[in-house]
Amino acid sequence: MTFPMMTRRGALIAGGAMLLAGSAGALTVSRQAGDRKFVLVILRGALDGLAAVAPYGDSYYRAVRGGLALPSAGDVGGVLPLADGFGLHPNLAFLHEQWKGGELTILPACASPYRERSHFDAQDVLETGAAEVFGASDGWLGRALTALPPELKRDAVAISGSLPLVLRGSASATSWAPSLGPSASDDTLSRLMDLYAGDALLGPALASAIATNSIASASGLEGMEGKGRRGGPGAYKGLADAAARLLSAEGGPAAAVLSFDGWDTHANQGAANGQLALRLAGLDTALRALRRGLGAHWAKTVVAVVTEFGRTVAENGTGGTDHGTGSAAFLLGGAVSGGKFGGDWPGLAPRALFQGRDLAPANDLRSVFMTVLQDHWGLERDTLGRTVFPDAGGVRAFSGLVHT
């Protein structure tokens, strides 16, 4: 098959009729009859869940949090009230709107099965879905995509410099990230297209990569300087915009994975203001942009926001928090049955803390993922327990998190 020379403007037009597929980055026409989207947002570095979702009504809250405790609802810099003595950080205004609109469910004490405190090992367990470190070499989302019947084959994209572990395997998935170097000229792209026009593998891969970049780069990240394109809370919105453009393109993928870095707050964490508050504001802005960019697709979308583990309940000696265990997870989207909490709340009493220092992991993140995959994508529970999360046979299911 011969490909004509293609400018980036032409690639943008062509890209609207194509779908990401294949680990080589190819785009192909979608065979997916449905249009239910799933977005996984991983907050890398360990989110302090008690800062994002403050249990300000817990009688132990202010004593154990010290200078990290947020003011009560109605006070200056106070939490945005939810229910049952919980409130969102004041910089999470969009999430609060979603809660009030019935499109946000919060799981306030979540964790993977991992119980140590290494970022790398915790992210391995989070992404493989296994019960232990190096328990699998591929990812649970990749296995879920593969487990779907052929007529419901789904493709995925990661907004990342490389394919994250959660998507690795035999699933049809690719990745995109803004370039840190100067963009290639239209003439260079045309010459490359001409060079590989007769190559059955590289020709389609190059054409689809150009088309993918044309769609995603309209997020504005290509115009940012240096590391600002990928790092820090200021980049979160651009990454979310890119994901929304790819997901909402005609025949676009059904799943996307976003990674937001910078959540390791060992020092000078802050409360209503400070470095963590800036990251939460960046996250909130990104999620708002994701909803806006998805448009009508939002009604059939589930977004899961998770982290590898939580942080210590008490403030450390440098005004921050150390690596912990339980954290908060969020499910939002038009397909979410929201305005409520999911799972159990262990409380902050000294006897309730994990190892006397951390929020106890009362809810297994695998339960959250399994429920979404079952109720949103229709995967059978037996398949989930046998193939997608083979070590999760005894993990109890949630119910009522997603509109079926």
C-alpha positions as CSV (number, residue, x, y, z in Angstrom):
1,M,0.0,0.0,0.0
2,T,1.4,3.4,-1.0
3,F,1.0,6.5,1.2
4,P,1.0,9.9,-0.3
5,M,3.2,12.7,1.1
6,M,1.4,14.2,4.1
7,T,1.6,17.6,5.8
8,R,0.7,17.9,9.4
9,R,-2.4,19.7,8.4
10,G,-3.4,16.8,6.2
11,A,-2.5,14.4,9.0
12,L,-4.9,16.2,11.4
13,I,-7.7,15.8,8.9
14,A,-6.9,12.1,8.3
15,G,-6.5,11.5,12.0
16,G,-10.1,12.2,12.7
17,A,-11.1,9.0,11.0
18,M,-8.6,6.8,12.7
19,L,-8.1,5.0,16.0
20,L,-5.0,4.2,18.0
21,A,-4.1,0.6,18.0
22,G,-1.1,-1.7,18.3
23,S,2.0,-1.5,20.5
24,A,3.8,-0.1,17.5
25,G,1.7,3.0,17.6
26,A,-0.5,2.2,14.6
27,L,-4.0,3.7,14.1
28,T,-6.7,1.6,12.7
29,V,-10.5,1.7,12.2
30,S,-12.3,0.9,15.4
31,R,-14.2,-2.4,15.7
32,Q,-15.8,-1.2,19.0
33,A,-19.5,-0.8,18.7
34,G,-19.9,0.9,22.1
35,D,-18.5,4.1,23.2
36,R,-17.9,3.7,26.9
37,K,-14.7,5.5,27.9
38,F,-12.4,4.7,30.8
39,V,-9.6,7.1,32.0
40,L,-7.0,6.0,34.6
41,V,-5.2,8.9,36.3
42,I,-2.2,7.8,38.4
43,L,-0.9,10.4,40.9
44,R,2.7,9.3,41.2
45,G,4.6,10.0,44.4
46,A,1.8,9.1,46.8
47,L,-1.1,11.5,47.4
48,D,-1.9,12.5,51.0
49,G,-5.5,11.4,50.9
50,L,-6.3,13.1,54.2
51,A,-5.4,16.4,52.6
52,A,-7.5,15.8,49.5
53,V,-10.5,14.4,51.5
54,A,-10.3,15.7,55.0
55,P,-12.3,13.8,57.7
56,Y,-12.7,17.1,59.6
57,G,-15.6,15.7,61.6
58,D,-13.4,12.9,63.1
59,S,-12.8,13.7,66.7
60,Y,-9.1,12.8,66.3
61,Y,-8.5,14.7,63.1
62,R,-7.1,18.0,64.4
63,A,-4.9,16.4,67.1
64,V,-3.3,13.9,64.7
65,R,-2.9,16.2,61.7
66,G,-1.4,19.2,63.6
67,G,-0.4,22.0,61.2
68,L,-1.7,20.1,58.2
69,A,-5.4,20.1,59.4
70,L,-7.7,22.1,57.2
71,P,-10.2,24.7,58.6
72,S,-13.8,23.5,58.8
73,A,-16.4,24.2,56.2
74,G,-17.4,27.8,56.2
75,D,-14.1,29.1,57.6
76,V,-11.5,30.9,55.6
77,G,-9.6,28.3,53.6
78,G,-12.0,25.7,54.9
79,V,-13.0,22.4,53.3
80,L,-15.7,22.1,50.7
81,P,-18.4,20.1,52.6
82,L,-19.4,16.6,51.4
83,A,-21.2,14.5,54.0
84,D,-20.6,12.6,57.2
85,G,-18.0,15.0,58.5
86,F,-15.8,14.9,55.3
87,G,-14.8,17.7,53.1
88,L,-12.7,18.3,50.0
89,H,-9.6,20.4,49.9
90,P,-10.6,24.0,49.0
91,N,-8.7,23.7,45.7
92,L,-10.9,20.9,44.5
93,A,-13.8,23.0,43.3
94,F,-14.5,21.0,40.2
95,L,-14.6,17.8,42.1
96,H,-17.0,19.4,44.5
97,E,-19.3,20.4,41.6
98,Q,-19.1,16.7,40.4
99,W,-20.1,15.5,43.9
100,K,-23.1,17.9,44.0
101,G,-24.1,16.8,40.5
102,G,-24.0,13.1,41.4
103,E,-21.0,12.3,39.3
104,L,-18.3,11.7,41.9
105,T,-17.8,8.8,44.3
106,I,-15.0,8.9,46.9
107,L,-13.3,6.0,48.4
108,P,-11.4,7.5,51.4
109,A,-9.2,4.7,52.6
110,C,-7.9,2.7,49.6
111,A,-4.7,0.9,48.9
112,S,-3.3,-1.9,46.7
113,P,-2.2,-5.2,48.5
114,Y,1.3,-3.7,48.9
115,R,2.2,-2.9,52.5
116,E,5.7,-1.6,52.3
117,R,6.7,2.0,51.3
118,S,8.8,1.9,48.2
119,H,7.4,4.1,45.3
120,F,8.7,1.8,42.7
121,D,7.4,-1.5,44.2
122,A,4.1,0.1,45.1
123,Q,3.6,1.3,41.5
124,D,4.5,-2.1,40.2
125,V,1.7,-3.7,42.3
126,L,-0.7,-0.9,41.4
127,E,-0.2,-1.4,37.7
128,T,0.1,-5.1,37.4
129,G,-2.8,-5.8,39.7
130,A,-0.9,-8.6,41.3
131,A,-0.8,-9.3,45.0
132,E,3.0,-8.8,45.3
133,V,5.9,-7.0,43.7
134,F,6.9,-8.5,40.4
135,G,3.9,-10.8,40.5
136,A,3.2,-10.1,36.8
137,S,5.0,-8.7,33.9
138,D,2.0,-7.1,32.2
139,G,-0.7,-4.7,33.4
140,W,-4.2,-5.3,34.6
141,L,-5.7,-2.8,32.1
142,G,-3.9,-4.4,29.2
143,R,-5.2,-7.8,30.3
144,A,-8.7,-6.4,30.6
145,L,-8.6,-5.1,27.1
146,T,-7.4,-8.5,25.8
147,A,-10.1,-10.3,27.8
148,L,-12.9,-8.6,25.9
149,P,-14.5,-10.5,23.1
150,P,-13.2,-9.7,19.6
151,E,-16.3,-7.8,18.5
152,L,-15.7,-5.5,21.5
153,K,-12.0,-5.0,21.0
154,R,-10.9,-1.8,22.7
155,D,-7.8,0.3,22.2
156,A,-5.9,2.5,24.6
157,V,-3.5,5.4,24.7
158,A,-1.1,6.5,27.4
159,I,-0.2,10.2,27.6
160,S,3.3,9.3,28.5
161,G,6.8,9.1,27.0
162,S,6.6,5.3,27.1
163,L,3.9,2.7,27.6
164,P,3.2,2.4,31.3
165,L,3.2,-1.0,32.9
166,V,-0.6,-1.0,33.4
167,L,-1.1,-1.2,29.6
168,R,1.8,-3.6,28.8
169,G,1.0,-7.0,27.3
170,S,-0.8,-8.1,24.2
171,A,-3.4,-5.4,24.3
172,S,-3.7,-2.8,21.5
173,A,-2.2,0.3,23.1
174,T,0.2,3.1,22.3
175,S,1.5,6.3,23.9
176,W,2.0,9.9,23.1
177,A,4.0,12.7,24.8
178,P,4.9,16.2,23.8
179,S,8.3,16.5,22.3
180,L,11.0,18.3,24.3
181,G,12.9,19.0,21.1
182,P,12.1,21.2,18.1
183,S,9.2,20.0,15.9
184,A,10.0,18.5,12.6
185,S,9.2,20.6,9.6
186,D,6.4,19.7,7.1
187,D,9.1,19.0,4.5
188,T,10.9,16.6,6.8
189,L,7.7,14.7,7.6
190,S,6.8,14.5,3.9
191,R,10.2,13.1,3.0
192,L,9.9,10.5,5.8
193,M,6.5,9.5,4.5
194,D,7.9,9.1,1.0
195,L,10.8,7.1,2.3
196,Y,8.7,4.6,4.2
197,A,5.7,4.6,1.8
198,G,6.5,1.1,0.6
199,D,7.2,-0.4,4.1
200,A,4.2,-2.5,5.3
201,L,5.2,-2.0,9.0
202,L,6.9,1.4,9.2
203,G,4.8,3.2,6.7
204,P,1.4,2.8,8.6
205,A,3.2,3.3,11.9
206,L,4.7,6.6,10.8
207,A,1.4,7.8,9.2
208,S,-0.5,7.0,12.4
209,A,2.2,8.6,14.6
210,I,1.9,11.9,12.6
211,A,-1.9,11.8,12.8
212,T,-1.8,11.1,16.5
213,N,0.5,14.0,17.1
214,S,-1.7,16.2,15.1
215,I,-4.7,15.5,17.3
216,A,-2.9,15.5,20.6
217,S,-0.6,18.4,20.1
218,A,-3.6,20.8,19.7
219,S,-3.6,20.7,23.5
220,G,-1.0,23.4,23.5
221,L,1.8,21.4,25.2
222,E,4.0,21.7,22.2
223,G,4.1,25.4,22.7
224,M,5.4,25.2,26.3
225,E,9.0,25.7,27.1
226,G,11.3,22.9,28.3
227,K,10.4,20.7,31.2
228,G,7.1,22.6,31.6
229,R,5.7,20.6,28.8
230,R,5.7,17.4,31.0
231,G,6.4,18.3,34.6
232,G,4.6,20.0,37.4
233,P,1.0,20.8,38.1
234,G,1.0,23.4,35.3
235,A,1.3,20.6,32.7
236,Y,-1.5,18.5,34.0
237,K,-4.2,20.4,32.1
238,G,-2.3,20.1,28.8
239,L,-1.9,16.3,29.3
240,A,-5.6,16.0,30.0
241,D,-6.5,18.1,26.9
242,A,-4.4,15.8,24.8
243,A,-6.2,12.7,26.2
244,A,-9.6,14.2,25.6
245,R,-8.8,15.1,22.0
246,L,-7.6,11.5,21.3
247,L,-10.5,9.9,23.1
248,S,-13.2,12.1,21.5
249,A,-11.8,11.8,17.9
250,E,-14.0,9.8,15.6
251,G,-13.3,6.2,16.3
252,G,-11.0,7.2,19.2
253,P,-9.7,4.8,21.8
254,A,-11.9,3.7,24.7
255,A,-9.2,4.0,27.4
256,A,-6.5,6.5,28.3
257,V,-3.9,6.5,31.0
258,L,-2.5,9.7,32.5
259,S,0.4,10.0,34.9
260,F,0.7,13.2,37.0
261,D,4.0,13.4,38.9
262,G,5.1,15.3,42.0
263,W,3.0,14.0,44.9
264,D,5.9,13.1,47.2
265,T,5.5,15.8,49.9
266,H,8.1,15.0,52.5
267,A,8.7,18.7,53.4
268,N,6.7,22.0,53.5
269,Q,3.6,20.3,52.3
270,G,1.2,23.0,53.4
271,A,-2.5,22.8,54.2
272,A,-5.0,25.2,52.5
273,N,-2.0,26.7,50.7
274,G,1.4,25.4,49.8
275,Q,3.0,23.0,47.3
276,L,0.3,20.2,47.8
277,A,-2.5,22.8,47.4
278,L,-0.9,23.8,44.0
279,R,-0.8,20.2,42.9
280,L,-4.5,19.7,43.9
281,A,-5.4,22.8,42.0
282,G,-3.6,21.5,38.9
283,L,-5.4,18.2,39.2
284,D,-8.8,19.9,39.6
285,T,-8.1,22.0,36.5
286,A,-7.0,19.0,34.5
287,L,-10.1,17.0,35.4
288,R,-12.3,20.0,34.4
289,A,-10.5,20.2,31.1
290,L,-11.0,16.5,30.6
291,R,-14.7,16.8,31.0
292,R,-14.9,19.8,28.7
293,G,-12.7,18.1,26.1
294,L,-14.7,14.9,26.1
295,G,-18.0,16.7,25.4
296,A,-20.8,14.3,24.8
297,H,-18.5,11.4,25.5
298,W,-18.4,12.4,29.2
299,A,-21.9,10.9,29.7
300,K,-20.4,7.4,29.2
301,T,-17.1,8.0,30.8
302,V,-15.6,6.7,34.1
303,V,-12.4,8.4,35.4
304,A,-10.5,6.7,38.2
305,V,-7.9,8.8,40.1
306,V,-5.6,6.7,42.2
307,T,-2.1,6.7,43.8
308,E,0.4,4.1,44.8
309,F,0.0,4.5,48.6
310,G,-0.9,7.2,51.1
311,R,1.1,9.2,53.6
312,T,1.5,9.3,57.3
313,V,-1.4,10.7,59.3
314,A,0.8,12.9,61.4
315,E,3.0,15.8,60.2
316,N,6.7,15.0,60.3
317,G,9.5,17.3,61.5
318,T,9.9,19.2,58.2
319,G,6.3,20.2,57.8
320,G,5.5,17.3,55.4
321,T,4.4,13.7,55.5
322,D,6.2,10.4,55.0
323,H,5.3,7.4,53.0
324,G,2.1,5.7,54.3
325,T,-0.5,3.2,53.4
326,G,-4.2,4.2,52.9
327,S,-5.1,7.1,50.6
328,A,-8.1,8.4,48.8
329,A,-9.4,7.3,45.4
330,F,-11.9,9.0,43.2
331,L,-14.4,7.8,40.5
332,L,-16.0,10.5,38.4
333,G,-17.8,10.9,35.1
334,G,-21.2,10.8,33.7
335,A,-21.3,7.0,34.0
336,V,-20.6,7.2,37.7
337,S,-23.3,6.8,40.3
338,G,-22.0,9.5,42.5
339,G,-22.6,11.9,45.3
340,K,-21.6,9.3,47.9
341,F,-18.8,7.4,49.5
342,G,-17.7,3.9,48.7
343,G,-16.2,1.3,51.0
344,D,-15.4,1.5,54.7
345,W,-13.9,4.2,56.8
346,P,-11.5,3.0,59.6
347,G,-11.2,6.3,61.5
348,L,-8.2,8.1,63.0
349,A,-8.3,6.7,66.5
350,P,-4.8,5.6,67.5
351,R,-5.9,1.9,67.7
352,A,-7.3,2.1,64.2
353,L,-4.1,3.3,62.5
354,F,-2.1,0.9,60.4
355,Q,1.2,0.2,62.3
356,G,0.3,3.1,64.6
357,R,1.1,5.7,61.9
358,D,-0.9,5.3,58.7
359,L,-4.6,5.5,57.6
360,A,-5.6,1.8,57.5
361,P,-6.2,0.3,54.1
362,A,-9.8,-0.5,54.5
363,N,-10.6,-0.8,50.8
364,D,-8.8,-2.7,48.1
365,L,-8.2,-0.8,44.9
366,R,-8.6,-4.0,42.9
367,S,-12.2,-4.0,44.1
368,V,-12.7,-0.6,42.6
369,F,-11.1,-1.6,39.3
370,M,-13.0,-4.9,39.1
371,T,-16.3,-3.2,39.7
372,V,-15.7,-0.6,37.0
373,L,-14.6,-3.2,34.5
374,Q,-17.6,-5.4,35.2
375,D,-20.3,-2.7,35.3
376,H,-18.8,-0.3,32.8
377,W,-17.3,-2.6,30.2
378,G,-19.3,-5.8,30.9
379,L,-16.4,-8.1,31.8
380,E,-17.6,-11.2,33.7
381,R,-16.6,-11.5,37.3
382,D,-15.2,-14.9,36.7
383,T,-12.9,-13.5,33.9
384,L,-11.8,-10.7,36.2
385,G,-10.8,-13.0,39.0
386,R,-9.2,-15.6,36.7
387,T,-7.4,-13.4,34.1
388,V,-7.3,-9.7,35.0
389,F,-6.7,-9.9,38.7
390,P,-5.8,-13.6,39.3
391,D,-4.7,-13.0,42.9
392,A,-8.0,-11.3,43.9
393,G,-10.2,-14.3,44.4
394,G,-11.2,-13.3,48.0
395,V,-11.5,-9.6,47.3
396,R,-15.1,-8.4,47.8
397,A,-16.9,-6.5,45.1
398,F,-18.4,-3.1,45.4
399,S,-21.8,-2.3,44.0
400,G,-23.6,0.7,42.7
401,L,-20.5,2.6,41.7
402,V,-21.3,2.8,38.0
403,H,-24.5,3.2,35.9
404,T,-25.0,0.0,34.0
